[in-house]
Amino acid sequence: MHERRVVVVGYDGIELVDVASVTSCLAMANRLGATPAYAVRFATLSGGAVRCDSGLELSSQVALQDVSRTHTLVVSGGLGHAAAAADRGLLAQVQRLARSSSRVASVCTGASVLAAAGLLDGRRATTHWHHTAELAAAYPAVRFDPAPIFVRDDHVWTSGGVTAALDLTLAFVEADHGAELARWVAMGMVTYLQRPGNQAQMSMFVRARRPEHAVVRRVLDHVTANPDTELSTARLAAVAGVSERHLTRLLVTHAGQTPARLVRQVRLEAAATALVTTDQAVSSIAKATGFRSGETLRQAFSAWFGISPTQYRTVHRRRA
């Protein structure tokens, strides 16, 4: 094959950044010598222009019905995702192309189109953190995880919201052409750090809204203030004044995760903050954030963020 054909699917109400992050990143890869090169086309069901959710219009290069085959099929997200997921004609074309594609992907809420087409059934997937509960309820056969920037399940890839599309596409480039070209593309896109897929979309410490439920707020405040203490489910239930089962149900409903996962996230984000803002040794940070040893922290940190604590400190201090 002399080129890798990529089709980016659009519809009324798409997010322009979802499209541009993919197309611009692959164009940069071509300019830097990707071989085989990417042949990227933006396609809509009718072949006509679509209106982005920002109000701008984006012209289509081809009608989906006229696309015979593709290496990578990418469905964009946007505020129009629900209507797109209910469009039988669009779903039929996505299903048809997916059967012959080496890679099928969605950006942000584009996951709803893949889910409606049955392409995510039985798979782990992600989407914009704000829409995870909505999509999980609508498509119970899909294991939606709100945390990762992107998820790869065999040949099916899904990403978080908006600029996570850039991380997803850089991962495509690395998978197709190796880490060195992906690094140069990241530099060309002025993205200094290619974030690993399982890095969290939204930090526990920068969420715009705190949980509305008083018990959940109390538990979160306790965990955040005391990461180095015992934070078992039993202990947190005692702090909250509810049963362990009820606490778990409350946290899953209002925070989107179990008590153990909540504790792990808070501790790891506290460790990440300490790595960048202090000169403490990893072993000292581990003790201060509730890990048994520096090695325990290293293992947990690498599993969560995709890089070691030392690498995280080096990269983020360089960016600062």
Summary of the structure (lengths in Angstrom):
residues: 320
radius of gyration: 21.1
end to end distance: 42.4
largest distance: 64.2
contacts: 1086
relative contact order: 0.09
helix: 50%
strand: 14%
